[in-house]
Each structure stands twice: as structure tokens, then as C-alpha cells.
Amino acid sequence: MSEGGEGERFAERLAGELPGLVRLATRLLRDPDVAEDCAQETLVGAWRRRDQLRDAAALAPWLRRSLVNRIIDRSRSRHDELDIEAVEANWKDDAYSVRPDVVLERAELRDELEDALARLPVIYRVPVVLHDALGWTASEIARAMGVGLAATKQRLRRGRMMLVSALGESDARRRASLAQPMRCWRARRHVSAYMDGELDPATRAAVEAHLATCPTCPPLYASLVGVRATLGGLRDPDTVIEDAMAARIRQALTEEGAGVVRAR
């Protein structure tokens, strides 16, 4: 078989792995654009190092390990990341606790959970997401992160503690964290609920702050508002249903309702 043919088949296999890598990166990172970049960079790196892959069947785990390492190397600390020493000091204090009902309520809100996860340093966030969200074993995580099994389990333990602490923090600190600048896709996911007045105060403030500074999202938002207003004009039945048809519909509904009453 020619080298060119083998290269083409390997390139096709890499392309086939891209969607899974993007999904994995998206779970580990907060930004879908960065996640896609990391996945694509992983494939480029794999192509350059294709001679290092001895077992063709091991391509998928090889790529996952490369992606995890790339995410760890690329991640930058947020100024509001939790300090593991402070978190452990709290957990060692017999007086420290959280309200489980509040923690679980916040964990069920995607923005709150994503924000709390983002506040974990990446070496603790990755084990938590891989193990508890994606079902990886501790051994698989250890191999992917290039650390020992004991260290992996310690990072998982610490990451879980930090996540609960982040979700259980006071409203003031959570609001400050949730008010971090949004990227466009996150803001655009919220504009429908924003128009309907369904967002919590922190998310509403973050959307408004984004709309005030973003050059591309306000026209999209204005278009959504305009289209909704146009559709609202269809509420006038005379513009949609002729008078005779509307009368027949009302009569049919009245008769149906009377029949239900008699049947009872």
C-alpha cells in the first residue's frame, strides 16, 4: 500500500474523531470556540506525530490524552479561581457547611454550574468533568493527565470539594463571578429568555453588559425583538381568520363544551 494511501486513510480517521474531540473539549472548557480550536489543534498535532502511533486501534485514546494535555497547557488562571488551600481549610473546620438545597438548586442551573466549574483550577476541573460527567475511570484520567493514580484521586476529591464550595458561596461572590464578560454564543443563548423576562438578575445583568459593548449581538437582538413584534400583529383574528370561519370555530367549541358537560 502506498504511503500516500495510508496518509489519506489516516487523515480520514482523524477527521472522523473531530466531533467527539469537540464534544469532550466543550465539556472541559467554558468557551465552545476555544474548545473547537483545541480539538483542531490536537488533530494537527496528531498528524505531525502520526509516526508515533504504533497501534492503529489506539487512535481515539491517544487523541483524547493529547487533547486533555493541550487543554491543561492552554488554560489560563481566572482571577476568581478558588484557592485549594483555602477550600481545604474550610472543609477541615467543623463549623463549615453549606445549604444542600441551595447547592443542588444552583447545580441544576446550567450557567451556575458552568460558572462554578470554571472557577476550579484546570487540574481539578478536568478530573471532575471526566469522571463524574463523562464516566471515565480514575485510571483512564491518570493516563490522560500523565500523573499517578493516587494523585488523580486526590485531584478528583479536591475538585468535588471545590465545586460544592463554589456553588455554596454567598450571593455577592457568585454575582460577581457570573457577571464576568460573556462570549457571544453564551449571550445569544439567553436573549430569548431575556426578551421574555425569565432570566435571574445576575444573568440578565451579564447579558445587558454584553449587549452594551458587543458590535455584533445588538443587531441580532433588535431583529429578534422586531420579528416578535411583527408576529404579535397576527393576534388580531380578523387579519388571519375570516369572520364566518371564526364564528364556526366558536360555535364548534361551544357545542363541544356542552357535550362534555352532558357526558359528565
C-alpha positions in Angstrom: 0.0 0.0 0.0 1.4 3.4 -0.9 2.4 5.9 1.7 0.0 8.4 0.1 -2.9 6.0 0.5 -2.1 5.3 4.1 -1.8 9.0 4.8 -5.2 9.7 3.2 -6.8 6.9 5.3 -5.2 8.3 8.5 -6.4 11.8 7.7 -9.9 10.4 7.2 -9.8 8.7 10.6 -8.6 11.9 12.2 -11.5 13.8 10.6 -13.9 11.2 12.0 -12.6 11.8 15.5 -13.1 15.5 15.4 -16.8 15.7 16.5 -16.0 13.6 19.6 -13.0 15.7 20.5 -15.0 18.9 20.2 -17.7 17.5 22.5 -15.0 16.4 25.0 -13.3 19.8 24.8 -16.5 21.6 25.2 -17.3 19.8 28.4 -13.8 20.7 29.8 -13.8 24.3 28.7 -16.3 27.0 29.1 -15.8 28.5 25.7 -17.0 26.5 22.7 -14.8 28.4 20.3 -11.7 27.6 22.3 -12.9 24.0 22.6 -13.1 23.7 18.8 -9.7 25.3 18.4 -8.2 22.8 20.9 -9.8 19.9 19.1 -8.5 21.0 15.7 -5.0 21.7 17.1 -5.0 18.2 18.6 -5.7 16.7 15.2 -3.0 18.8 13.5 -0.5 17.7 16.2 -1.6 14.1 15.7 -0.9 14.3 12.0 2.5 15.7 12.6 3.3 12.9 15.1 1.5 10.1 13.2 4.6 8.0 13.1 4.5 7.7 16.9 1.2 5.9 16.8 2.2 2.2 16.8 -1.3 0.7 17.4 -4.0 2.0 15.0 -6.7 0.8 17.3 -5.4 3.1 20.0 -6.0 6.3 18.0 -9.1 7.5 19.9 -7.5 7.3 23.4 -4.2 8.7 22.0 -6.1 11.7 20.7 -8.1 12.1 24.0 -4.9 12.2 26.0 -3.4 14.7 23.7 -6.5 16.9 23.9 -6.5 16.8 27.7 -2.9 17.8 27.9 -3.4 20.6 25.4 -6.3 22.0 27.4 -4.3 21.9 30.6 -1.3 23.6 28.9 -3.5 26.2 27.3 -5.8 27.1 30.2 -5.1 30.4 32.0 -6.0 31.1 35.6 -9.0 33.3 36.2 -8.6 36.0 38.9 -11.5 34.5 40.8 -10.3 30.8 40.7 -10.8 29.1 44.1 -7.7 28.5 46.2 -7.4 24.8 47.1 -5.6 25.7 50.4 -8.5 27.9 51.5 -11.1 25.4 50.4 -9.4 22.6 52.3 -9.0 24.8 55.4 -12.8 25.4 55.3 -13.6 21.7 54.9 -11.3 20.9 57.9 -13.2 23.4 60.0 -16.0 21.6 61.9 -18.1 24.7 61.8 -18.0 25.0 57.9 -21.0 23.8 56.0 -23.3 24.7 53.1 -27.0 24.5 52.4 -27.6 21.4 50.3 -30.9 22.6 48.9 -29.2 25.8 47.6 -26.2 23.9 46.2 -28.4 21.5 44.3 -30.8 24.2 43.1 -27.8 26.1 41.7 -26.2 23.0 40.2 -29.4 22.4 38.2 -29.0 25.8 36.5 -26.5 25.4 33.6 -25.0 28.9 33.9 -24.4 28.5 37.6 -22.9 25.0 37.2 -20.7 26.1 34.3 -19.5 29.2 36.2 -18.7 27.1 39.3 -16.7 24.6 37.2 -14.8 27.4 35.5 -13.7 28.6 38.9 -11.9 25.3 39.6 -8.2 25.3 38.5 -8.0 23.2 35.4 -6.1 20.4 37.1 -9.1 19.9 39.4 -11.8 20.7 36.9 -10.6 18.1 34.4 -10.8 15.0 36.7 -14.3 16.1 38.0 -15.8 16.5 34.5 -14.1 13.4 33.0 -15.1 11.2 36.0 -18.5 12.5 37.1 -19.9 13.9 33.9 -18.3 11.6 31.2 -17.8 8.4 33.1 -14.0 8.0 32.8 -12.3 5.8 35.3 -9.6 7.2 37.6 -7.0 5.0 35.7 -8.1 6.5 32.4 -7.8 10.0 33.7 -4.4 9.3 35.2 -3.1 8.1 31.9 -4.7 11.1 30.1 -3.2 13.6 32.5 0.1 11.9 32.8 0.0 11.6 36.6 -0.2 8.7 39.1 -3.5 7.1 40.2 -3.1 8.4 43.7 -2.6 12.0 42.5 -5.6 11.7 40.2 -7.9 10.5 43.0 -6.7 13.4 45.2 -7.4 15.9 42.4 -10.9 14.4 42.0 -11.5 14.7 45.7 -10.3 18.2 45.8 -12.2 19.2 42.7 -15.5 17.9 44.1 -15.0 19.8 47.3 -14.2 23.0 45.4 -17.2 22.6 43.2 -19.6 22.3 46.2 -17.9 25.3 47.8 -18.2 27.4 44.6 -21.9 26.5 44.4 -22.5 27.2 48.1 -20.8 30.6 48.2 -22.6 33.8 49.2 -24.8 35.6 46.6 -22.4 38.6 46.4 -19.4 36.5 45.3 -21.5 34.4 42.9 -23.0 37.5 41.3 -19.5 38.9 40.8 -18.4 35.7 39.2 -21.4 35.4 37.0 -21.0 39.0 35.9 -17.8 38.1 34.1 -17.9 39.1 30.4 -19.9 36.8 28.2 -18.8 35.5 24.9 -21.3 36.0 22.1 -22.7 32.5 21.9 -23.5 32.4 25.6 -25.2 35.7 25.4 -27.2 34.7 22.3 -28.4 31.6 24.0 -30.0 33.8 26.6 -31.6 36.5 24.5 -34.9 34.7 24.0 -35.4 34.3 27.8 -34.1 37.9 28.2 -36.9 39.2 26.0 -39.4 37.2 28.0 -38.1 38.5 31.3 -37.2 35.0 32.5 -33.6 35.4 33.5 -32.3 35.7 37.0 -30.8 39.1 38.0 -27.2 38.1 37.6 -27.6 36.5 34.2 -29.8 39.4 33.0 -27.1 41.9 34.1 -24.4 39.9 32.2 -26.5 39.8 29.0 -27.1 43.6 29.2 -23.4 44.3 29.8 -22.6 42.2 26.8 -25.2 43.9 24.6 -23.8 47.3 25.6 -20.3 46.6 24.3 -20.6 43.9 21.6 -20.7 45.1 18.0 -22.5 42.1 16.5 -25.1 41.0 19.1 -27.3 44.1 19.3 -28.4 43.9 15.7 -29.3 40.2 16.2 -31.2 41.1 19.4 -33.0 44.0 17.7 -34.0 41.7 14.8 -35.4 39.2 17.3 -37.4 41.9 19.0 -38.7 43.2 15.7 -39.8 39.8 14.4 -41.6 39.0 17.7 -43.4 42.4 17.4 -44.4 41.6 13.8 -45.7 38.2 14.8 -47.6 39.8 17.6 -49.7 41.6 14.9 -51.1 38.3 13.9 -53.0 38.1 17.2 -55.8 40.1 15.6 -58.1 37.3 14.4 -59.5 39.5 11.6 -56.1 39.5 9.9 -55.9 35.7 9.9 -59.3 34.2 10.1 -62.4 35.4 8.3 -65.4 36.4 10.4 -67.5 33.5 9.1 -64.8 31.0 9.9 -64.2 32.4 13.3 -67.9 32.1 14.1 -68.0 28.5 13.0 -65.0 27.7 15.2 -66.5 29.4 18.2 -69.8 27.5 17.6 -68.0 24.2 17.4 -66.1 24.9 20.6 -69.3 25.8 22.4 -71.1 22.7 21.2 -68.1 20.5 22.2 -68.0 22.0 25.6 -71.8 21.5 26.1 -71.4 17.8 25.1 -68.6 17.3 27.6 -70.9 18.7 30.4 -73.8 16.5 29.4 -71.5 13.4 29.3 -70.5 14.1 32.9 
